Amino acid sequence: MAPSMDAEAIVIGAGLAGLVATAELVDAGRRVIVVDQEPEGSLGGQAFWSFGGLFLVDSPEQRRLRVRDSVELAWQDWLGTAGFDRDEDHWPRRWAEAYVEFAAGEKRSWLHDQGVRFLPNPGWAERGGYDATGHGNSVPRFHVTWGTGPGLLEPFVRRVREGVARGLVTLRHRHRVDALTVTAGAVDGVAGALLEHSRAARGAPSSRQEVGEFRLHAPAVIASAGGIGANHDLVRQNWPQRLGRPPQHMLSGVPDHVDGRMVEISRTAGASLINPDRMWHYTEGIENWSPIWSRHGIRILPGPSPLWLDGSGRRLPVPLFPGFDTLGTLAHIMQTGHEHTWFVLTQKMIEREFALSGSEQNPDLTGKSIPKVLRSRVLDGAPGPVEAFKRHGADFIVEDDLGRLVSRMNALTDEPLLDGGDLEREIRARDNEIANPFTKGSSIN
Ligand SMILES: Cc1cc2nc3c(=O)[nH]c(=O)nc-3n(C[C@H](O)[C@H](O)[C@H](O)COP(=O)(O)OP(=O)(O)OC[C@H]3O[C@@H](n4cnc5c(N)ncnc54)[C@H](O)[C@@H]3O)c2cc1C
């Protein structure tokens, strides 16, 4: 017998994807139940912590900087990065086509109408460095939201809360979905555990103590439960061969709730899962000196000037500069036999060119404060969060003298792999290049 329905739709996960889906369902006048395993304080999931950098094509921000972008160019870039090469890429390809059209069309005005604004200078994330059909963005397309991740969440949280006020939406926190229910071959609900009340701070791990069960039904169930990034076992299990072996030491750029459990739950209910080996990792991660979640890693966004060296002190090969090709860099690093790399830079470089990803590492942008942006990014000195990492971060070494710097770098790793003379030669060669308006260094022109 078909179960009686509790709502017209159930949304699993109150991250950005779930909130957007719910807000749109509310606009369509639908009754929605949103279930999430985390406490209400973590509403918005990963997006709260994000930089809020969005892919837009041929935007006014790009045009103002004379960046000539187009659907054709963006699609060419997308194909170069995606590497569609198998039958099950049919729908990802169709989805990608629609997304590129969206990013060149109504995406910006849709967000703009909801109050979302962008910084005037789009960033050039993943610029590739290969030929025209290779990996990467040919032009700057990374539009950082004014207010970073929280700024992007704002309108969707507001719309969902309006849905709650209108009696259309019920938010059920501490509801962890453990199974999808299936009747006559169709998913028609969710079942799971009620977790005990938690006062965990936003993003911090919350208790998994069960205090009850629940079961809910609806004709439509949307699973928007995030990825697998905090579950390193799953990451290792699905590790793509093309990237070599997985590193022994990994950090998490995402909170513990990004646990990947819904993948297996969906498979059990009959979902057809594709492309588990397509994953994304950043290689410029450092341990957060003030962690919020387990193994909390922060990505550094260095500019072109710092020297990037492998564990033995060799420069990473062209075009593996920061922000060019993260997966290519990962594959290369794994071939060197050492999992760590070094950035060698001066105080001036850290002040001008060293940024950290994430909303809490950019309080000036997140707080939408123009005076603070000017103070921290234009005046002398490194921005506060960068300076704090320099002082407290386990991965940072500050020295005035190169010999002492190399000794301390060698002391931080299991084996002393660096040679002071080699490093000095690299630094001098680099300085000679920088002192000239012409250079053969492709990261700096
Ligand atoms: C530091 C940082 C910086 C980033 N910067 C950028 C950027 O600049 N640009 C960009 O495009 N992206 C960025 N991202 C990535 C982006 O933020 C995420 O891809 C996006 O927010 C994911 O949203 P989501 O709703 O799919 O998943 P999530 O935010 O993970 O939400 C999923 C929700 O589902 C819940 N859930 C999971 N399993 C269950 C279950 N079994 N039962 C009940 N609930 C469940 C979780 O508790 C969570 O609340 C960044 C991410 C981080 C962490």
The ligand as a MOL file (V3000), in Angstrom:
LIG
                    3D

  0  0  0     0  0            999 V3000
M  V30 BEGIN CTAB
M  V30 COUNTS 53 58 0 0 0
M  V30 BEGIN ATOM
M  V30 1 C 36.5130 26.5920 2.5730 0
M  V30 2 C 35.7170 26.3700 1.3240 0
M  V30 3 C 35.8730 27.2210 0.2350 0
M  V30 4 C 35.1130 27.0220 -0.9280 0
M  V30 5 N 35.2000 27.9480 -1.9390 0
M  V30 6 C 34.4220 27.8060 -3.0330 0
M  V30 7 C 34.4010 28.7980 -4.0630 0
M  V30 8 O 35.0530 29.8170 -3.9630 0
M  V30 9 N 33.6110 28.5720 -5.1600 0
M  V30 10 C 32.8390 27.4490 -5.2750 0
M  V30 11 O 32.1290 27.2960 -6.2940 0
M  V30 12 N 32.8120 26.5090 -4.3010 0
M  V30 13 C 33.5710 26.6720 -3.1950 0
M  V30 14 N 33.5190 25.7380 -2.2050 0
M  V30 15 C 32.6770 24.5490 -2.4170 0
M  V30 16 C 31.1900 24.8740 -2.1760 0
M  V30 17 O 31.0500 25.6810 -1.0310 0
M  V30 18 C 30.4230 23.5570 -2.0110 0
M  V30 19 O 30.6070 22.7630 -3.1610 0
M  V30 20 C 28.9320 23.7710 -1.8200 0
M  V30 21 O 28.6770 24.7070 -0.7970 0
M  V30 22 C 28.2850 22.4250 -1.4940 0
M  V30 23 O 26.9220 22.6260 -1.2000 0
M  V30 24 P 25.9480 21.3990 -0.9950 0
M  V30 25 O 24.6460 21.9520 -0.5870 0
M  V30 26 O 26.0200 20.5290 -2.1940 0
M  V30 27 O 26.6250 20.5260 0.1690 0
M  V30 28 P 26.8720 20.8540 1.7350 0
M  V30 29 O 27.1370 22.2770 1.9770 0
M  V30 30 O 27.8900 19.8610 2.2010 0
M  V30 31 O 25.4740 20.5180 2.4030 0
M  V30 32 C 25.0350 19.2070 2.5360 0
M  V30 33 C 24.1790 19.1090 3.7810 0
M  V30 34 O 23.6590 17.7830 3.8200 0
M  V30 35 C 23.6810 17.3150 5.1500 0
M  V30 36 N 23.7130 15.8400 5.1000 0
M  V30 37 C 24.6660 15.0510 4.5620 0
M  V30 38 N 24.3360 13.7590 4.7090 0
M  V30 39 C 23.1350 13.7340 5.3330 0
M  V30 40 C 22.2780 12.6780 5.7610 0
M  V30 41 N 22.5830 11.3950 5.5650 0
M  V30 42 N 21.1410 13.0240 6.3980 0
M  V30 43 C 20.8190 14.3210 6.6140 0
M  V30 44 N 21.5940 15.3440 6.2400 0
M  V30 45 C 22.7360 15.0670 5.5890 0
M  V30 46 C 24.9380 17.9190 5.7410 0
M  V30 47 O 24.8410 17.9740 7.1420 0
M  V30 48 C 24.9590 19.3060 5.0800 0
M  V30 49 O 24.3230 20.2740 5.8560 0
M  V30 50 C 34.2270 25.9170 -1.0160 0
M  V30 51 C 34.0670 25.0610 0.0810 0
M  V30 52 C 34.7800 25.2850 1.2450 0
M  V30 53 C 34.5390 24.3680 2.4320 0
M  V30 END ATOM
M  V30 BEGIN BOND
M  V30 1 1 1 2
M  V30 2 1 2 3
M  V30 3 2 2 52
M  V30 4 2 3 4
M  V30 5 1 4 5
M  V30 6 1 4 50
M  V30 7 2 5 6
M  V30 8 1 6 7
M  V30 9 1 6 13
M  V30 10 2 7 8
M  V30 11 1 7 9
M  V30 12 1 9 10
M  V30 13 2 10 11
M  V30 14 1 10 12
M  V30 15 2 12 13
M  V30 16 1 13 14
M  V30 17 1 14 15
M  V30 18 1 14 50
M  V30 19 1 15 16
M  V30 20 1 16 17
M  V30 21 1 16 18
M  V30 22 1 18 19
M  V30 23 1 18 20
M  V30 24 1 20 21
M  V30 25 1 20 22
M  V30 26 1 22 23
M  V30 27 1 23 24
M  V30 28 2 24 25
M  V30 29 1 24 26
M  V30 30 1 24 27
M  V30 31 1 27 28
M  V30 32 2 28 29
M  V30 33 1 28 30
M  V30 34 1 28 31
M  V30 35 1 31 32
M  V30 36 1 32 33
M  V30 37 1 33 34
M  V30 38 1 33 48
M  V30 39 1 34 35
M  V30 40 1 35 36
M  V30 41 1 35 46
M  V30 42 1 36 37
M  V30 43 1 36 45
M  V30 44 2 37 38
M  V30 45 1 38 39
M  V30 46 1 39 40
M  V30 47 2 39 45
M  V30 48 1 40 41
M  V30 49 2 40 42
M  V30 50 1 42 43
M  V30 51 2 43 44
M  V30 52 1 44 45
M  V30 53 1 46 47
M  V30 54 1 46 48
M  V30 55 1 48 49
M  V30 56 2 50 51
M  V30 57 1 51 52
M  V30 58 1 52 53
M  V30 END BOND
M  V30 END CTAB
M  END
